[in-house]
Amino acid sequence: MDTDEVGGSAGGPALYNPFTGKPIVAGVDNPVPTAAAMGLEPPRYCDRCGRRMIVQVSPDGWWAKCSRHGVLDSKSLEHR
């Protein structure tokens, strides 16, 4: 079974913690590292499919690439 086929609590797509790669479950604590909450740590996992991403950090920001959902960067914070 593909991870994109796993449904969320309402039958919609599952969401994943971008720092641990674990599925987000309603009612369960979803910890975010302090550095990530401050915007200093890039996500390591895709929040849509939970796959590990390729991450590049530079002095002026970072980008992360999911093989299925494209690039997320520190400037836009959106997949493109």
Secondary structure, DSSP 8 states (H G I E B T S, - for coil): --GGGSB-TTSSB--B-TTT--B--TTS-----HHHHTT-S---B-TTT--B-EEEEETTEEEEEETTTEEEETTT-SB-
